[in-house]
């Protein structure tokens, strides 16, 4: 009798199994070659090309011309609609029949007027199932439509993915036919693939890997690809292996389907709508077959898009949300940038998002979901908690270039001490494919072994959409409890976090920001987007305050609820994590700037309407102060004959005052000196401006202190070479610091423009290169504690970085930077790798470097990139990356920054207020000549900022006010108002009344208690 020889050669047995399922080798005789049976051409294909993205009803009415497979169409961003007629051969009875469609654009199948499935070759979706088992009574003749977008999952980058799109790219359909699909072959292929992967991934050190090796080898021995009757025995061998279970202590992987869709990135916003449609309808299709399949889906904005573009699909989504399979996550309007949006913007992301999810699905999300964003503000835990969210999921810190983040599951403690349970899926991905490698990585990478025995695995094609496939689900089902591989269960964020919370006793706590050590260029790239964001945040703030006050003064005033929501949503959309960071293509930049223009234009009209009520109308000019402290500032007004004139005005907090001339205590004087320098002083500061616009001296008179470091000059422009390793628009690398070159060429030396009085100013023009020029007006106002630099740059550079430096006479190991609703310190030295990885950091309106009793603050009106090393304070101004937008930042830029020396601490010196003042200029209004100045709100404590006044979302005639403690101190203070308030309540950031916390109203106002950086919201019922 013949005995099979026993073979121990791991290499030959493994490669034999690989060849048995290879797509390239031996397909004439291997199992892969049997995946498809007979094929049959389509009856007809006709196409219609459209430059615009049009709805199905419109497309289906067009004239379609015959199309031959292989013919090209385009160009990029157009859409080709295909009308497909097909006839399934009757002889295919009992077979699984697919429409096989391979094209290099992203496709969507329409059947009976409804979207039914996405078809994306790079997302491994090339089949549309016509019948799982063809029956005689099924329709054999069909007409389908396929809508093919002329872009891929990742847009149409020329050469590399992030290169600017090729506008002339042509697309084609390479294959379109009917085929018989052999499901039993597919099932067996999956058995083989998973076993081969187990052999490879477990390596030579694990006996389980050898068990897989001998199993798979025996399967090849038994399998005759040409004889399906051999398949069951082969499958049962695999089944025996896969059903050998894990022990009880095995790690549990919570698998969740996911499809990360960037709301705009390498494609415009409009295409994202179709990406959502294609991806989500496919996910629904998988759900219809697999009741265990769970799909997590973020971004209310995308749901809103699908609701208006694909109402039928949206109803299905609502159905599966109810069933718990389609799970909205994140609670935010979009997956926003985690650094740059203001505190109020972050609140609004959740307010708009959570309210949308509540309205459409009857639920609030319990977790914040931001897998792909470039760093996370230390104020997020408090904002999340205030919006009903206690859990947080991301993985992006795995991208750190320098330091490995030490935890996967931990408590994240924010600036005020709020804590949220946080999970970074240890597989370091939000687009897994259900492969063995990823599942093992999820266990092996877990940095909380022994303390957290549950992890998330998000599977499905992502970034450009696509989502999960049947194959991914098959893989995960196959190994759900197989010895050697972590235990897998289809799960949900809720189940995962409940498990982690239940067993959280040994979890570590990380305090402060989650800083991403990469993508630091995104604080600066696309300066016009940054400026649009900052200015529109301020405008919406002012409109809400003006409209709230108008409502109180005139109860017939209509608070612009819908228009404000529309404008807020545009602002929030642009805060998406590839838009506000500037990492998007030119088309997206254009859309974003258009949205800012819409906000400015419509917002100006809203503000005008509200201000008409505030000023009692009239022919005089008044000033409106939207900030909660009294301000005395120089403003420029138009006189009767339209001549600009300066005036010094004092306006009460959140109030209005007529403009009456008042003489300053000390006027500004500006003197050109014999050596070509200019001396400028206002009784607070005295500065000497060199011919090249740099400051030779900046003297704080009351303290008799010089601010500028010995032998150095302030306001020094510097250029750097800025060539990152790959992610052009995203990254500035540490080595750019070694290429510093001061801007020294003077085109027009500093000269006096305004000799003083209320305002003194000096102008200077510098040449940066043969194409780029800086023109600057250096301004000193009466009574103003800072020198302001109004700057215009004509910028035509390539891979350069422009910054401005202030070397100051201050020594401190830490600098302070404003963040959302507060501030934090970062080191000025490079002791450890964690310190030097922060060579370029983000801040909002100000940064400060102080030693005891003296410091210098650097304020700005639309910048976010800072670096303060040793005693040099640097503000990042402009970059010039070429991908993915080849024209990024080219053109004219206007921005302002200011330098402010001070005694005491920055808190006591009102640095925070000055930065607000710079960003929220007094608004001029029409008023009656006899208007008495009035103030609507004032706050007793200097440290408490009244940030927001708005009408409550749900209730007419009720205001929401939001305050925060800005100094990092515990304080009790009084909010005073003349508004006729009947009752007041504490509420959360979603404006839900805290029934246990009524507010005690007295004639003196409302007494409030704050802990450091605490945010407090109140409902004021009029
Ligand atoms: Zn993303």
Boltz pocket constraint, residues with backbone or C-beta under 6 A from the ligand:
constraints:
  - pocket:
      binder: B
      contacts: [[A, 260], [A, 261], [A, 262], [A, 372], [A, 463], [A, 577]]
      max_distance: 6.0
